[in-house]
Every structure is written in structure tokens, then in C-alpha cells.
Amino acid sequence: MKINKLIQRFIKIYSFVFILSLAFSYTGFGQQRINVSNFRPGPVAESSRYRLPDGDIIMLTVEHMGNTSTSPNYADNSILLKFETDLNVTWWKGLNFILYRDGAEKKISMSLEGDKKSAFVVIPWIDFELGGYLVFLKAKAFGAHTPVYELHFSRTDMANWKRKRITFTWQKD
């Protein structure tokens, strides 16, 4: 009898926590707004100084794409956005790039998990020039894909990324 009540109570609590985790993952409640200075600027920078509010460390590198005539996959007026995880990061991670275009938002999504450690997309400058923002997501309670950080860019910020390879490396979660 007591075991039955304990099991019922456990199921109620588990259900409540599961519903809360789903609600947080879809509403974006709790995601924190961050800026470029929050990211680790390179592998030699002391990582503990760049720990994000949820305990993560994400490195940001910006590289010039070079002569696009030798890299025919990249147009002169584009940006290569790369998302990767270090070997020790195995749980699901996601990156949504929200761009403003023609009065609407355009969403580009990438996700990584387990052995899949890298993804990239080439974005034409015309899709990029009006600004936008990035949403970093990760698996949280019960594996719910939860937005944790939001990084906004102005049109001026975006101009600095033209013809660049932008890499976000999730190094620690």
C-alpha cells in the first residue's frame, strides 16, 4: 500500500518536472542574452574566464575566407557559419541562426550529438546584411532541447563578418 502511494507520488512529480522542462524548452524562458565578449577568443585564452551563465565554454573564432577563386564553394558575398563540439562534449547541442529578411525571420538550424562533431552552412550576404541573432540550445532535463543563450547582432556587427568563416566551438558543458 505504501509502495503504491510512493510510486504514484513519484509519477506525479516526474510528470510535473517533465512538463516544466518541455515548457522551458519551447518558450525560451531562462535563456540568457550574451555578447561576443562572453566567448572564449582562442585556445590559449584562460577558459575559466569565459564560462557562460549555465557553465558552458564556447570558443568563437573569426577567420578571413581568403581568395574565393581558390575556394569556389564560397561566394565573395557570403559568410561561412561553422558549429562544432570538442571530443568531450557528447550531449545534444543546437544552434539556430535567425536572420531578418523581407520583413520576416529566416531560421537556419544546426545540431550536433555524439559522434557528429561539426556542421556548417554558407549564408549569402543578402540574407545576412539586415542583422539577426543566434540561439544556442542544449539538452537539459530529460533530454529536452532547451535554448540557453541568445546573441544579437546589429547590421554593423554583421558587416564585420562578410567574407569570413565564423566558428563556434562548444568546448565544455
PEJO-V108741 format. One record per backbone hydrogen bond with DSSP energy under -1.0 kcal/mol. CO is the residue of the C=O (numbers start at 0). NH is the residue of the N-H. If there is no record, write none. Layout:
# PEJO-V108741
co	nh
CO	NH
CO	NH
This chain:
# PEJO-V108741
co	nh
0	4
1	5
2	6
3	7
4	8
5	9
6	10
7	11
8	12
9	13
10	14
11	15
12	16
13	17
14	18
15	19
16	20
17	21
18	22
19	23
20	24
21	25
22	26
23	27
27	30
31	149
34	37
35	38
39	59
41	44
45	48
46	49
51	54
55	51
56	170
56	171
57	39
58	168
60	166
62	164
66	69
70	73
76	124
77	162
78	122
79	165
80	120
81	167
82	118
83	169
85	88
89	113
91	138
92	111
93	136
94	109
95	134
96	107
97	132
98	105
100	103
103	100
105	98
107	96
109	94
111	92
112	115
116	84
118	82
120	80
122	78
123	126
124	127
124	128
127	130
130	99
131	152
132	97
133	150
134	95
135	147
135	148
136	93
137	145
139	142
140	143
143	139
145	137
147	31
148	135
149	33
150	133
152	131
153	157
154	158
155	159
157	160
158	161
160	163
162	64
163	79
164	62
165	81
166	60
167	83
168	58
169	85
171	56
